[in-house]
Amino acid sequence: MLDYNTLCIIWWILIGILIIGFLITDGLDMGVGILLFIIGKNNIERRIMINSIAPHWDGNQVWLITVGGALFAAWPIVYATLFSSFYIAMIIMLLSLFLRPVGFEYRSKIKNYKWQNLCDILISIGSIIPPIIIGIAVGNLLNGIPFYIDKYFRIHSSLHFLNLFNMFSIIISITSIIMFINQASTYLQLRIYDKYINYKTNIIIQISSIMLIIFFILSFINIIFYIKGYELHSLIFNNITNLNKKEILHIYGSWFFNFQTHNYLLIIPLLCLILPIFTIIYSLYKNRIMSFICSSLTIIFMVCTVGIIMFPFIIPSSIRPKDSLTMWNAVSSQLTLNIMLYAAIIFVPIVLSYTFWCYKKMFFPITREEIKNNTNNYY
């Protein structure tokens, strides 16, 4: 059985990997949904875009379910606090996700332009709401959630739905949308061979990459100078009864503490600024694979940046900082973490191997002629 503190760090990393997996895979097909009416000016162009993600969109959503399951098992207190604080937002996100399978699966059932247009609208709505909610959630986590834990270890959250929409969370939300669009446009360029669509995706890659850099800088400046961060100065491992003994500072600039302590970590946010530039360069030089890889790496390093900023906090409390949930006091038992780790070691490589196999087998160029000549075989 592994050491408890080691298990806490391992599961912090594993949940981060699951989040990255969701953002890269489901991010690209949600991004396609967002771009559906921006790039696709007619039914055939939208069909080409939809069928580029048709074999994978439902499998990609499983990453989100896996993240929720991992939170429930590894960080049960985090799961309870997160889902109760963002209850209405989560319900809205869940309802929006219901629209996507309806749009995908029923689009080709009726050969009617108005019906197909309605299905495309459902796909677009179901694709743009999740990144908005994700951005709002991350923004509010960095701001801190107004919750506390009473003497009976009950969680009380006073976060109201309308309070989620503050200036900082809106900035993060816009960054999230741009990130999804950037990922989708590089994927569309990789899969679709159509001069009209490729011309538009190339422009969107350039615009979204530049905007991603701008909003990342804007977000980072806000995190450092304009919102109060949290610093943990006394670690108490897995002992929620001693929350009152934690020394936590809640001051401006605290979120930069880990970068100040370990300067070499600044390479992570720096890469978030460099990689979008390479995404543009590779796109201009028609190196579609490298452009997609750079876009995916941008997502990875952005998630890593947020992880480093918040470490070791998971959900900080804005009204009672000493009740903040960290990776040390919000985890399950040592036995639970060990059993889950063994299961992850066995099944995660299997799932990843199957996913890569599916993408490889179903990876073929999608053209206008292919869709027109096989009308009944595609969405």
Secondary structure, DSSP 8 states (H G I E B T S, - for coil): ---HHHHHHHHHHHHHHHHHHHHHHHHHHHHHHHHHHHH--SHHHHHHHHHHHTTTHHHHHHHHHHHHHHHHHH-HHHHHHHHHHTHHHHHHHHHHHHHHHHHHHHTTTS--HHHHHHHHHHHHHHHHHHHHHHHHHHHHHHH-B-EEE-TT--EEE---GGGG--HHHHHHHHHHHHHHHHHHHHHHHHHB--HHHHHHHHHHHHHHHHHHHHHHHHHHHIIIIISEEEEE-S--TT-GGGGGG--EEEEETGGGHHHHH-GGGGHHHHHHHHHHHHHHHHHHTT-HHHHHHHHHHHHHHHHHHHHHHHTTEEE-BSS-GGG-EETTTS---HHHHHHHHHHHHHHHHHHHHHHHHHHHHT---B-HHHHHHTGGG--
